[in-house]
Amino acid sequence: KTYIYHCNSEFYLEPLKEMLEEKEIYGLAVLDRKEATIALLKGKRVEILKTLTSGVPGKHKAGGQSQRRFDRLIELAAHEFLKRIGDHMNEAFLSIPDLKGIIIGGPGHTKEDFVKGDYLHHEVKKKIITTVDTSYTGEFGIREVIDKSMDVLTEIDVMREKKLVQRFLSELINEDGLAAYGEEEVRNYLQMGAVEVLLLSEDLRAKRATYQCPSCNYKMDLTIKREEPRECPKCNDQMKIVDSKDLIDDLVEIAETVGSEVEIISTETEEGIQLLKAFGGMGAILRYRP
């Protein structure tokens, strides 16, 4: 991955997908006894929420009772710092109902102590996916957490996609199942607001074009694989394309206006290939059948 830094506590991972990234939100934290950074991964965009420093003192050279007293103070300060981290993570992550998961990183064993300890709200704690070792804290540590978690995040995405396509297929084989496929049917249900989840193959290659007749101004919208001349059904003149967009973009825009969830399905799984080959790269799980 490559990163583009900006001065507003956000950086970007390239290459960017153009749509739907904001819907995949993960919580990130990187910490040790000295510093902690809390962030959100929103698709490919990283937003730094908070950076904390502890003030926990380093090792004390005195021996005997003085050493033990100082060690206790260090442990108390470290405990209080972990409590602060937990409070900030609770505040940040509890307010995101669709948070997909949380990944915690950092050098050393402090992250494990934090995860095992009683620092996080139970609703936050149960969303922890994994912990990863990093060389750094701060924003560089957050970058490391992301890099080292890509396989985990990819696997989570793949499993979710597989389950959605399996649910679609299961609905499809039921006589009264809540599923639809084929562009015309899916588009109609989508415009009615009847689609719960719209499934689109990442390899869906088509455009939605608006044709207009220069003679009589008749317009029509068509889905096309390539630009080609059309004859006006009203006056037989040659129509021209006056607007076009990717079919995926067109359907996503409709879905967003009616509150339907959209999932872009990869073709790296058997289910994803089946959606593309057997159903034209498009399917819908319905809220109800009108």
C-alpha positions in Angstrom: 0.0 0.0 0.0 1.1 3.6 -0.5 0.1 6.5 1.6 -0.7 10.1 0.9 -0.3 12.4 3.9 -2.3 15.5 4.6 -2.0 18.0 7.4 -5.5 17.4 8.9 -4.7 14.1 10.7 -5.9 12.0 7.8 -4.0 9.9 5.3 -5.0 7.9 2.3 -4.2 4.4 1.1 -3.9 4.0 -2.6 -5.2 2.7 -4.9 -8.7 3.9 -3.9 -11.9 2.3 -4.7 -14.3 4.9 -5.8 -17.4 3.9 -3.9 -18.7 2.5 -0.7 -15.4 2.7 1.2 -16.9 4.8 4.1 -19.2 1.9 4.9 -16.4 -0.4 6.0 -15.3 1.1 9.3 -12.7 -0.5 11.7 -11.3 0.9 14.9 -7.5 1.0 15.3 -5.3 1.6 18.3 -1.5 1.5 18.7 -0.1 1.8 22.2 2.7 1.3 24.7 3.3 2.7 28.1 4.5 6.1 26.7 2.0 6.8 23.9 -1.2 5.8 22.3 -2.9 6.7 19.0 -6.6 5.9 18.3 -7.8 5.9 14.7 -10.6 4.8 12.3 -10.0 2.9 9.1 -12.9 4.0 6.8 -12.5 1.8 3.8 -9.1 3.1 2.5 -9.1 6.4 4.4 -7.5 6.6 7.9 -8.7 9.2 10.3 -6.6 9.8 13.4 -8.9 10.5 16.3 -6.7 11.0 19.3 -3.0 10.8 20.4 -2.3 10.4 24.1 1.0 10.6 26.1 1.4 9.0 29.5 4.1 10.8 31.5 5.0 7.3 32.9 8.6 7.7 34.2 11.4 5.5 33.0 13.4 3.1 35.1 14.8 4.3 38.5 18.4 3.6 39.4 18.0 3.6 43.1 17.9 0.3 45.0 16.1 -1.2 47.9 12.9 0.2 49.4 13.1 3.3 47.3 13.3 1.2 44.1 10.2 -0.8 45.1 8.2 2.3 45.9 9.2 3.9 42.6 8.3 0.7 40.8 4.8 0.8 42.4 4.4 4.4 41.3 5.4 3.4 37.7 2.8 0.6 37.7 0.1 2.8 39.0 0.9 5.5 36.4 0.9 2.9 33.6 -2.5 1.5 34.9 -4.0 5.0 34.9 -2.7 5.6 31.4 -4.3 2.4 30.1 -7.6 3.5 31.8 -7.4 6.8 29.9 -6.8 4.9 26.6 -9.8 2.7 27.3 -12.0 5.7 28.1 -11.1 7.4 24.9 -11.6 4.2 22.8 -15.0 3.6 24.5 -16.0 7.1 23.7 -14.9 6.9 20.1 -16.0 3.4 19.2 -19.3 3.0 21.1 -20.8 5.8 19.0 -20.3 3.8 15.8 -23.0 1.2 15.6 -21.8 -0.4 12.4 -18.1 -0.7 13.5 -16.8 -3.9 11.8 -14.1 -4.6 14.3 -11.1 -3.3 16.2 -7.4 -4.1 15.8 -4.8 -3.2 18.5 -1.1 -3.0 17.9 2.1 -1.8 19.6 5.6 -2.8 20.5 6.1 -5.0 23.5 3.4 -6.6 25.7 1.5 -3.6 26.8 -1.2 -4.2 24.2 -1.8 -7.7 25.5 -2.1 -6.3 29.1 -4.5 -3.8 27.8 -6.7 -6.3 26.0 -6.7 -8.7 29.0 -7.4 -6.0 31.5 -10.7 -4.4 32.5 -10.2 -1.2 30.5 -12.7 -1.5 27.7 -16.5 -1.5 27.6 -17.7 -5.1 26.9 -19.3 -4.0 23.6 -16.0 -2.5 22.5 -14.0 -5.4 23.8 -16.0 -8.1 21.9 -15.2 -6.3 18.6 -11.4 -6.8 18.9 -10.4 -8.9 16.0 -6.7 -9.3 16.6 -3.5 -7.7 18.1 -0.4 -7.1 16.0 3.2 -6.3 16.9 4.6 -3.0 15.6 7.9 -1.3 15.8 6.3 2.1 16.3 3.5 3.9 18.0 1.9 7.1 16.6 0.8 7.5 13.0 3.7 5.2 11.8 2.4 2.6 14.2 -1.1 2.9 12.8 0.3 2.4 9.3 2.0 -0.8 10.5 -1.2 -2.0 12.1 -3.0 -1.7 8.8 -0.2 -3.3 6.8 0.0 -6.3 9.1 -3.8 -6.7 9.3 -4.5 -6.7 5.5 -4.8 -10.5 5.3 -7.1 -10.6 8.3 -9.3 -7.8 6.9 -9.4 -9.3 3.5 -10.5 -12.7 4.9 -13.3 -11.0 6.9 -14.5 -9.3 3.7 -14.3 -12.5 1.7 -16.3 -14.4 4.3 -19.0 -11.7 4.5 -19.3 -11.7 0.7 -19.6 -15.4 0.6 -22.4 -15.4 3.2 -24.3 -12.7 1.4 -24.2 -14.5 -2.0 -25.2 -17.8 -0.2 -28.1 -16.0 1.4 -29.1 -14.6 -2.0 -29.0 -18.1 -3.5 -30.9 -19.6 -0.6 -33.7 -17.0 -1.0 -33.7 -17.6 -4.7 -34.5 -21.3 -4.5 -37.5 -20.7 -2.1 -40.8 -20.3 -3.8 -41.5 -17.2 -1.8 -37.9 -16.2 -1.4 -36.9 -12.6 -1.1 -34.4 -12.4 -4.0 -34.2 -10.9 -7.5 -31.8 -10.9 -10.4 -31.6 -9.4 -13.9 -31.1 -5.7 -14.3 -34.7 -4.8 -15.1 -36.2 -6.7 -12.1 -33.4 -5.5 -9.8 -33.7 -1.9 -10.9 -37.5 -1.9 -10.5 -37.3 -3.3 -6.9 -34.5 -0.9 -6.1 -36.5 2.1 -7.3 -39.5 0.9 -5.1 -37.2 0.8 -2.1 -37.8 -3.0 -1.7 -34.1 -4.0 -1.9 -32.3 -4.7 1.4 -28.9 -5.6 -0.1 -27.8 -4.9 -3.7 -25.1 -7.3 -4.8 -22.9 -6.1 -7.6 -19.9 -8.0 -9.1 -16.7 -6.0 -9.2 -16.3 -7.3 -12.8 -19.7 -5.9 -13.9 -18.7 -4.0 -17.1 -21.5 -1.9 -18.6 -22.6 1.7 -18.9 -26.0 3.4 -18.4 -26.4 5.8 -21.3 -29.0 8.5 -22.1 -29.8 8.7 -25.8 -31.4 11.8 -27.2 -32.8 12.4 -30.7 -31.6 15.7 -32.2 -34.7 15.9 -34.3 -37.6 15.3 -31.9 -35.7 15.4 -28.6 -37.0 12.0 -27.6 -34.9 10.5 -24.8 -34.3 7.0 -23.5 -32.0 5.3 -21.0 -30.3 2.1 -22.0 -27.6 -0.2 -20.5 -24.9 -0.8 -23.0 -21.7 -2.7 -23.3 -20.2 -0.3 -25.8 -21.3 2.9 -27.5 -23.2 2.3 -30.7 -25.7 4.3 -32.8 -29.4 3.9 -32.1 -32.4 4.8 -34.2 -35.1 7.0 -32.7 -38.2 4.9 -32.2 -40.3 8.1 -32.8 -38.9 9.6 -36.0 -36.1 7.1 -37.1 -33.4 9.7 -36.9 -30.0 8.8 -35.4 -29.9 9.3 -31.7 -26.9 10.6 -29.8 -25.5 9.8 -26.3 -25.9 12.9 -24.2 -24.9 11.3 -20.8 -23.4 8.1 -19.6 -22.0 6.6 -16.4 -20.8 3.2 -15.2 -23.7 0.9 -14.5 -22.4 0.3 -11.0 -22.3 4.0 -10.3 -25.9 4.4 -11.5 -27.2 1.6 -9.4 -25.3 2.7 -6.3 -26.7 6.2 -6.6 -30.3 4.8 -6.7 -29.5 2.5 -3.7 -28.2 5.4 -1.6 -31.3 7.5 -2.3 -33.6 4.7 -1.0 -31.4 3.4 1.8 -30.4 0.1 0.3 -27.2 -1.5 1.4 -24.7 -2.2 -1.4 -22.0 -4.9 -1.5 -19.4 -5.1 -4.3 -18.6 -8.8 -4.6 -15.2 -9.9 -5.7 -14.6 -12.7 -8.2 -12.0 -14.4 -6.0 -14.5 -16.9 -4.6 -16.8 -19.5 -6.1 -19.8 -17.5 -5.0 -18.5 -14.3 -6.6 -17.9 -16.1 -9.9 -21.4 -17.6 -9.8 -22.9 -14.2 -9.3 -21.1 -12.9 -12.3 -21.5 -15.8 -14.6 -25.0 -17.1 -13.7 -26.7 -13.9 -12.8 -25.0 -11.2 -14.9 -23.1 -9.8 -12.0 -26.2 -8.4 -10.3 -28.6 -9.7 -7.6 -30.7 -8.3 -4.8 -31.9 -9.5 -1.4 -35.3 -8.0 -0.8 -36.9 -6.4 2.2 -40.3 -7.5 1.0 -41.9 -8.5 -2.3 -44.2 -5.8 -3.5 
